[in-house]
Amino acid sequence: MTKNTELGLAVIGTGGAAMSAAIHARLDGATVAVIERAEIGGTCVNVGCVPSKMLLAAAHGRHSSENQTFDGVPTSAGEVDLAALIAQKDVLVGHLRRSKYVDIAAAYGFDIIRGEARFTGPDTLLAAGRVLQARAYLVATGVEPKVPDIPGLEHVDYLTSTTAMELDVLPKSLVVVGGGFVGLEQAQLFARLGSEVTVVGRIAPHTEPELAAELEKALADDGIRIIADRAVRTSGDGGLVRVKTNSGTQVVGECLLVAVGRVPRTDGLGLAAAGVATDARGFVTVDDEQRTSNPVVFAAGDVTGAPQYVYVAAATGKIAARNALGTHERVDYAGLPSVLFTSPQLASAGMTEADVIAAGYRCSCRYLPITDLPRAMVDHRSRGGIKIVADADSGKVLGIHALTDNAGEMMLAATYAITAGFTVTQLADTWAPYLTTAEGIRLAANLFRNELPTSCCA
């Protein structure tokens, strides 16, 4: 075995947190090595954000062709060739893996070592038969789909969010266990491609209840059956999968997709040998500087239990790398946005009403039904709304939440408003172009001072 003692930072993983850390360490002049045992690029580009959103875009396109709301504009959609669609997805993933990961490593001048990484002591890492000693180490290995403890599941050939995007034949019927972001995106994806879909689980349980209720109606409009209950048993019978819920309801489908969250990917890392502590769920514990219980080992991204968004992974990776090299920085989560890429999209920035009350604020909220938004009227949209959460004493905006087409595009403005400390009055008095979806933020803010109907742009 060879030994390398010249490294400034050794990074385990090549996802968003790992690549961000490597880039910023190099920008600060450190030597870097990155170790990857699987596909370069981590979850987002390979099996997460990129492939799922491309397939969702295809499904939404087919749905639009089948469901025209404008008189005199006939459209239609044929059967889906899922194998061709998956092949197109694979081409995109391969291109981004090269251009945004492999080529980036070459541009910034750090090596990607292919193979297993394992700590053999508090400050020594074994990588593909090579002993690496560095000034600091970063664990950024991400997460993988959780397999729930449902009796009978071990006897069923179930899908996860990863394997579902590898199918080459569209299932006639699909049961999705899980009503969170991943489960709902996958449910609508397959429903709009032509599968009969049932979701077992509470819909978007952590979002604003007004918006969750509207989203459930929108999914029902797509023919998706929602059973807001917990799956307690599964079984297979004659090529079909059966799911029994806590209330005794039984659901049958050709395929079962399990989407109940993710667990940290730490197997084989030797964290105990490194003195790196994990929490009860197995996530690596870090302080607000991304430092683990071992002062020379840092961790970033999903493996730490941080909010599972690639932009959070990148931010924590950057902070971890800089702190590993001697600074003392922290990630500021104020105004953090999220987007569920269903149609309509569900997007949020900042705190929910429940968050605000739990934090001890006196809360004030206003809700604008999407039917009061001129852009939605023009587009014939009827499902959704916009909710603003504010501090009743100061008027400061604490959260902005929306369910509508392009809601995700609104969240940058929402984050700016929250981080800049805008009040609802300032938000209501800010310029907003007419006949845009983002205008809804201004209209919702105006409800804090006047809940009477208004004219266009008033």
C-alpha positions as CSV (number, residue, x, y, z in Angstrom):
1,M,0.0,0.0,0.0
2,T,1.1,3.5,-0.7
3,K,0.8,6.4,1.8
4,N,-0.1,10.0,1.0
5,T,0.5,12.6,3.7
6,E,0.2,15.7,1.6
7,L,-3.6,16.1,1.4
8,G,-5.4,19.1,2.9
9,L,-8.8,17.4,2.6
10,A,-9.9,13.9,1.9
11,V,-13.6,13.7,0.9
12,I,-15.8,10.5,0.9
13,G,-18.5,10.8,-1.8
14,T,-19.1,12.7,-5.0
15,G,-22.6,14.2,-4.5
16,G,-23.5,17.8,-3.9
17,A,-21.9,18.2,-0.5
18,A,-18.7,16.4,-1.6
19,M,-18.2,18.3,-4.8
20,S,-18.9,21.6,-3.2
21,A,-16.4,20.8,-0.5
22,A,-13.7,19.8,-2.9
23,I,-14.2,22.8,-5.1
24,H,-14.0,25.3,-2.2
25,A,-11.1,23.5,-0.7
26,R,-9.2,23.8,-4.0
27,L,-10.2,27.5,-4.2
28,D,-8.6,28.0,-0.8
29,G,-5.4,26.3,-2.1
30,A,-5.7,22.9,-0.4
31,T,-4.8,19.6,-2.1
32,V,-7.9,17.4,-2.3
33,A,-8.7,13.7,-3.0
34,V,-12.3,12.5,-3.4
35,I,-13.2,8.8,-3.0
36,E,-16.3,7.2,-4.6
37,R,-17.3,3.5,-4.5
38,A,-20.4,3.8,-6.8
39,E,-21.5,6.1,-9.6
40,I,-19.9,9.5,-9.6
41,G,-22.4,12.3,-8.8
42,G,-24.4,10.9,-5.8
43,T,-28.1,10.9,-5.5
44,C,-29.2,14.1,-7.2
45,V,-27.8,13.5,-10.7
46,N,-28.1,9.8,-10.8
47,V,-31.3,8.7,-9.1
48,G,-32.8,11.8,-7.6
49,C,-33.5,15.3,-8.7
50,V,-32.4,15.2,-12.3
51,P,-34.0,11.9,-13.5
52,S,-37.2,12.3,-11.5
53,K,-37.8,15.9,-12.8
54,M,-37.1,15.0,-16.4
55,L,-39.6,12.1,-16.2
56,L,-42.1,14.3,-14.4
57,A,-41.8,16.9,-17.2
58,A,-42.6,14.2,-19.7
59,A,-45.6,13.0,-17.7
60,H,-46.9,16.6,-17.3
61,G,-46.5,17.1,-21.1
62,R,-48.6,14.0,-21.8
63,H,-51.2,15.1,-19.3
64,S,-51.5,18.5,-20.9
65,S,-52.1,16.8,-24.3
66,E,-54.9,14.7,-22.8
67,N,-56.5,17.4,-20.7
68,Q,-57.0,20.6,-22.8
69,T,-59.0,23.3,-21.0
70,F,-59.3,25.8,-23.9
71,D,-62.2,25.6,-26.3
72,G,-61.4,25.0,-29.9
73,V,-57.9,23.5,-29.2
74,P,-58.2,19.8,-29.6
75,T,-55.2,17.6,-28.5
76,S,-54.6,13.9,-27.8
77,A,-51.9,11.6,-26.4
78,G,-51.0,8.1,-27.3
79,E,-49.5,5.2,-25.4
80,V,-46.2,5.7,-23.5
81,D,-43.0,3.9,-24.6
82,L,-41.5,3.8,-21.2
83,A,-38.3,2.1,-22.4
84,A,-37.6,5.0,-24.8
85,L,-38.3,7.6,-22.1
86,I,-36.0,5.9,-19.6
87,A,-33.2,5.7,-22.3
88,Q,-33.6,9.4,-22.9
89,K,-33.3,10.0,-19.1
90,D,-30.1,7.9,-19.0
91,V,-28.6,10.0,-21.8
92,L,-29.2,13.2,-19.8
93,V,-27.9,11.7,-16.6
94,G,-24.7,10.5,-18.3
95,H,-24.1,13.9,-19.9
96,L,-24.6,15.7,-16.5
97,R,-22.4,13.2,-14.7
98,R,-19.6,14.0,-17.1
99,S,-20.0,17.8,-17.4
100,K,-20.9,18.6,-13.8
101,Y,-18.8,16.1,-11.9
102,V,-16.0,14.3,-13.9
103,D,-15.1,17.4,-15.9
104,I,-15.4,19.7,-12.9
105,A,-12.9,17.5,-10.9
106,A,-10.4,17.9,-13.8
107,A,-11.0,21.6,-14.0
108,Y,-10.3,22.2,-10.3
109,G,-7.5,19.8,-10.2
110,F,-8.5,17.1,-7.7
111,D,-8.4,13.3,-8.1
112,I,-11.4,11.0,-7.9
113,I,-10.3,7.7,-6.4
114,R,-12.6,4.8,-7.3
115,G,-13.2,2.3,-4.5
116,E,-14.2,1.8,-1.0
117,A,-13.2,4.2,1.8
118,R,-12.8,3.1,5.4
119,F,-11.4,4.8,8.5
120,T,-8.8,2.6,10.2
121,G,-8.2,5.1,13.0
122,P,-9.0,8.6,14.1
123,D,-6.8,10.3,11.4
124,T,-6.2,7.6,8.8
125,L,-8.4,6.6,5.9
126,L,-8.0,3.5,3.7
127,A,-9.1,4.2,0.1
128,A,-8.9,1.5,-2.6
129,G,-5.7,0.0,-1.1
130,R,-4.2,3.4,-0.5
131,V,-3.6,4.9,2.9
132,L,-4.7,8.5,3.0
133,Q,-3.6,10.9,5.7
134,A,-5.0,14.4,5.5
135,R,-5.2,17.5,7.5
136,A,-9.0,16.9,7.7
137,Y,-11.6,14.4,6.4
138,L,-15.1,14.9,5.2
139,V,-17.9,12.3,5.2
140,A,-20.5,13.2,2.5
141,T,-21.9,9.8,1.5
142,G,-25.6,10.8,1.4
143,V,-28.6,8.6,1.9
144,E,-30.5,5.8,0.3
145,P,-34.2,4.8,0.3
146,K,-35.5,3.5,3.6
147,V,-37.0,0.0,3.8
148,P,-39.8,0.2,6.4
149,D,-40.6,-2.6,8.9
150,I,-43.9,-3.7,7.3
151,P,-44.7,-7.4,7.8
152,G,-44.6,-9.3,4.6
153,L,-42.6,-6.7,2.7
154,E,-39.6,-9.1,2.6
155,H,-41.7,-11.5,0.5
156,V,-42.7,-8.8,-2.1
157,D,-40.8,-7.6,-5.1
158,Y,-41.2,-3.9,-4.3
159,L,-39.8,-0.8,-5.9
160,T,-38.0,2.1,-4.4
161,S,-37.7,5.6,-5.9
162,T,-34.4,4.4,-7.4
163,T,-35.6,1.2,-9.0
164,A,-38.9,2.8,-10.2
165,M,-37.0,5.0,-12.5
166,E,-35.4,1.9,-14.1
167,L,-38.6,0.3,-15.3
168,D,-39.0,-0.2,-19.0
169,V,-42.6,-1.3,-19.0
170,L,-45.4,0.9,-17.5
171,P,-47.3,-0.9,-14.7
172,K,-51.0,-1.1,-15.2
173,S,-51.5,-0.3,-11.5
174,L,-49.2,1.0,-8.8
175,V,-49.6,1.3,-5.0
176,V,-47.4,3.9,-3.4
177,V,-46.7,3.7,0.3
178,G,-45.7,7.1,1.5
179,G,-47.3,10.6,1.0
180,G,-44.2,12.7,1.3
181,F,-42.4,14.5,-1.5
182,V,-40.8,11.5,-3.2
183,G,-44.0,9.4,-3.0
184,L,-46.2,12.1,-4.4
185,E,-43.9,12.9,-7.3
186,Q,-43.6,9.3,-8.2
187,A,-47.4,8.8,-7.8
188,Q,-48.2,11.6,-10.2
189,L,-45.5,10.7,-12.6
190,F,-46.9,7.2,-13.1
191,A,-50.5,8.3,-13.1
192,R,-49.9,10.8,-15.8
193,L,-48.0,8.3,-17.9
194,G,-51.1,6.0,-17.7
195,S,-50.9,3.8,-14.6
196,E,-53.7,3.5,-12.1
197,V,-52.2,4.8,-8.9
198,T,-53.2,4.5,-5.2
199,V,-51.3,6.4,-2.4
200,V,-51.3,5.0,1.1
201,G,-50.3,7.7,3.6
202,R,-51.0,11.2,4.7
203,I,-50.5,13.8,2.0
204,A,-47.6,16.3,2.5
205,P,-47.8,16.0,6.3
206,H,-45.5,18.8,7.1
207,T,-46.9,21.5,4.8
208,E,-49.6,24.1,5.5
209,P,-52.9,22.2,5.9
210,E,-54.8,24.5,3.4
211,L,-52.3,23.7,0.7
212,A,-52.1,20.0,1.5
213,A,-55.9,19.8,1.2
214,E,-55.8,21.5,-2.2
215,L,-53.0,19.2,-3.4
216,E,-55.0,16.2,-2.4
217,K,-57.9,17.5,-4.6
218,A,-55.5,18.1,-7.5
219,L,-54.2,14.5,-7.2
220,A,-57.7,13.2,-7.1
221,D,-58.4,15.2,-10.3
222,D,-55.7,13.1,-11.9
223,G,-57.5,9.9,-10.8
224,I,-55.1,9.1,-8.0
225,R,-56.7,7.4,-5.0
226,I,-55.6,8.6,-1.6
227,I,-55.9,6.5,1.5
228,A,-54.7,8.6,4.4
229,D,-53.7,5.7,6.6
230,R,-50.7,3.6,7.5
231,A,-49.7,0.5,5.7
232,V,-49.4,-2.4,8.2
233,R,-49.0,-5.5,6.0
234,T,-48.1,-6.5,2.5
235,S,-48.4,-9.8,0.6
236,G,-48.1,-11.0,-3.0
237,D,-50.7,-13.1,-4.8
238,G,-50.9,-14.2,-8.4
239,G,-48.7,-11.4,-9.8
240,L,-50.4,-8.7,-7.7
241,V,-49.3,-7.0,-4.5
242,R,-51.8,-6.4,-1.6
243,V,-51.4,-3.7,1.0
244,K,-53.5,-3.7,4.2
245,T,-53.8,-0.5,6.1
246,N,-54.3,0.2,9.8
247,S,-58.1,0.6,9.4
248,G,-58.4,-2.7,7.5
249,T,-58.6,-1.3,4.0
250,Q,-57.0,-3.5,1.4
251,V,-55.3,-2.1,-1.8
252,V,-54.3,-4.2,-4.7
253,G,-51.8,-3.3,-7.5
254,E,-49.5,-4.8,-10.1
255,C,-46.5,-3.0,-8.5
256,L,-45.7,-1.6,-5.0
257,L,-43.5,1.5,-4.6
258,V,-42.2,2.1,-1.1
259,A,-41.3,5.8,-0.5
260,V,-41.2,6.4,3.3
261,G,-38.0,8.4,3.7
262,R,-34.3,7.8,3.5
263,V,-31.5,6.5,5.7
264,P,-27.9,7.4,5.9
265,R,-25.3,5.6,3.8
266,T,-22.6,4.8,6.3
267,D,-22.0,1.1,6.0
268,G,-18.4,0.0,5.8
269,L,-17.0,3.5,6.6
270,G,-15.5,2.5,10.0
271,L,-17.0,5.5,11.8
272,A,-16.5,3.8,15.1
273,A,-12.8,3.4,14.5
274,A,-12.6,7.1,13.7
275,G,-14.5,8.0,16.8
276,V,-17.3,9.6,14.8
277,A,-20.6,9.5,16.6
278,T,-24.0,8.9,15.0
279,D,-27.5,9.6,16.3
280,A,-30.3,7.0,17.0
281,R,-31.3,6.9,13.3
282,G,-27.7,6.4,12.2
283,F,-27.1,9.9,10.9
284,V,-23.6,11.4,11.6
285,T,-23.9,14.0,14.3
286,V,-22.3,17.4,13.7
287,D,-22.1,20.8,15.4
288,D,-23.1,24.0,13.7
289,E,-19.6,24.1,12.0
290,Q,-20.2,20.6,10.5
291,R,-17.6,19.1,12.8
292,T,-18.2,15.5,14.1
293,S,-17.2,14.1,17.5
294,N,-13.7,13.7,16.0
295,P,-12.2,17.2,15.6
296,V,-10.5,16.3,12.3
297,V,-13.5,14.7,10.7
298,F,-16.3,16.8,9.3
299,A,-19.6,15.7,7.7
300,A,-22.0,17.4,5.3
301,G,-25.2,16.9,3.4
302,D,-27.9,14.3,3.8
303,V,-25.7,11.9,5.8
304,T,-25.9,14.4,8.7
305,G,-29.7,14.5,8.8
306,A,-29.8,18.0,7.3
307,P,-32.8,19.0,5.1
308,Q,-32.4,16.7,2.1
309,Y,-32.0,19.3,-0.7
310,V,-29.0,19.4,-3.0
311,Y,-28.5,23.1,-2.3
312,V,-28.4,22.4,1.4
313,A,-25.8,19.7,0.8
314,A,-23.7,22.1,-1.3
315,A,-23.9,24.8,1.4
316,T,-23.0,22.5,4.2
317,G,-20.2,21.0,2.1
318,K,-18.7,24.5,1.4
319,I,-18.9,25.4,5.1
320,A,-17.4,22.1,6.2
321,A,-14.4,22.4,3.8
322,R,-13.7,26.0,4.8
323,N,-13.9,25.2,8.5
324,A,-11.7,22.1,8.0
325,L,-9.1,24.5,6.7
326,G,-9.3,26.9,9.6
327,T,-12.3,29.2,9.5
328,H,-15.4,29.2,11.7
329,E,-18.5,29.6,9.5
330,R,-22.1,28.4,9.9
331,V,-25.0,27.7,7.5
332,D,-27.8,30.2,7.9
333,Y,-31.1,28.3,7.2
334,A,-33.3,31.4,7.3
335,G,-35.8,31.5,4.5
336,L,-34.9,28.0,3.3
337,P,-37.0,27.1,0.3
338,S,-38.4,23.7,-0.8
339,V,-40.3,22.6,-3.9
340,L,-42.5,19.5,-4.6
341,F,-42.5,19.2,-8.3
342,T,-46.0,17.8,-8.7
343,S,-48.5,19.8,-10.9
344,P,-49.5,22.1,-9.3
345,Q,-46.2,22.6,-7.5
346,L,-46.1,22.9,-3.7
347,A,-43.4,25.3,-2.6
348,S,-42.4,26.9,0.7
349,A,-39.8,29.3,2.1
350,G,-39.3,29.9,5.8
351,M,-41.5,28.9,8.6
352,T,-45.0,27.4,8.6
353,E,-47.8,28.6,10.9
354,A,-47.1,25.6,13.2
355,D,-43.3,26.5,13.3
356,V,-44.1,30.1,14.2
357,I,-46.4,29.2,17.0
358,A,-44.0,26.6,18.3
359,A,-41.2,29.3,18.3
360,G,-43.3,31.5,20.5
361,Y,-44.4,34.2,18.1
362,R,-47.9,35.7,18.0
363,C,-48.8,34.5,14.5
364,S,-50.8,36.3,11.8
365,C,-51.6,34.6,8.5
366,R,-53.4,35.3,5.2
367,Y,-54.5,33.0,2.5
368,L,-55.1,33.9,-1.1
369,P,-57.1,31.2,-3.1
370,I,-55.5,30.6,-6.5
371,T,-58.8,31.5,-8.1
372,D,-58.2,35.1,-7.1
373,L,-54.9,35.3,-8.9
374,P,-55.3,36.8,-12.4
375,R,-52.5,34.6,-13.9
376,A,-54.4,31.5,-12.7
377,M,-57.7,32.8,-14.2
378,V,-56.0,33.2,-17.6
379,D,-54.5,29.7,-17.4
380,H,-57.8,28.1,-16.3
381,R,-56.2,26.9,-13.0
382,S,-58.5,26.2,-10.1
383,R,-56.4,24.3,-7.6
384,G,-54.1,26.0,-5.1
385,G,-53.4,29.0,-3.0
386,I,-50.8,31.3,-1.5
387,K,-50.3,31.7,2.3
388,I,-48.1,34.2,4.1
389,V,-47.1,33.7,7.7
390,A,-46.1,36.8,9.7
391,D,-45.2,38.0,13.2
392,A,-48.4,39.7,14.4
393,D,-46.5,42.2,16.5
394,S,-43.9,43.4,14.0
395,G,-45.5,42.4,10.7
396,K,-42.3,40.7,9.7
397,V,-42.7,38.0,7.0
398,L,-41.6,34.6,8.5
399,G,-42.9,32.2,5.8
400,I,-44.4,32.1,2.3
401,H,-46.1,29.0,0.9
402,A,-47.7,28.4,-2.4
403,L,-49.5,25.6,-4.3
404,T,-49.8,26.6,-8.0
405,D,-48.0,26.1,-11.3
406,N,-44.5,27.5,-11.2
407,A,-44.7,27.9,-7.4
408,G,-41.0,26.9,-7.2
409,E,-40.1,29.9,-9.3
410,M,-41.7,32.2,-6.6
411,M,-39.5,31.0,-3.8
412,L,-36.3,32.9,-4.6
413,A,-38.3,36.1,-4.2
414,A,-39.9,34.7,-1.1
415,T,-36.4,33.8,0.4
416,Y,-35.1,37.3,-0.4
417,A,-38.1,38.9,1.4
418,I,-37.7,36.7,4.5
419,T,-33.9,37.1,4.7
420,A,-34.1,40.9,4.1
421,G,-36.6,41.2,7.0
422,F,-39.5,42.5,4.9
423,T,-42.8,43.3,6.6
424,V,-46.1,42.4,5.0
425,T,-46.6,46.1,4.2
426,Q,-43.3,46.3,2.4
427,L,-44.1,43.2,0.5
428,A,-47.5,44.5,-0.5
429,D,-45.9,47.7,-1.7
430,T,-43.2,46.0,-3.8
431,W,-43.4,46.1,-7.6
432,A,-44.9,42.9,-9.1
433,P,-45.6,42.5,-12.8
434,Y,-49.2,41.8,-13.7
435,L,-50.3,38.4,-15.0
436,T,-47.4,36.6,-13.3
437,T,-47.7,33.8,-10.7
438,A,-45.3,35.7,-8.5
439,E,-47.7,38.6,-8.3
440,G,-49.7,36.4,-5.9
441,I,-47.1,37.1,-3.2
442,R,-48.0,40.8,-3.3
443,L,-51.7,40.1,-3.5
444,A,-51.5,37.8,-0.5
445,A,-49.5,40.4,1.5
446,N,-52.1,43.0,0.7
447,L,-54.7,40.9,2.5
448,F,-53.1,41.9,5.8
449,R,-54.4,45.4,5.5
450,N,-57.4,44.9,3.3
451,E,-59.4,41.7,2.9
452,L,-62.0,43.3,0.6
453,P,-61.9,42.3,-3.1
454,T,-59.5,44.4,-5.2
455,S,-59.4,45.4,-8.9
456,C,-56.6,44.3,-11.2
457,C,-53.3,45.6,-9.9
458,A,-54.9,47.6,-7.1
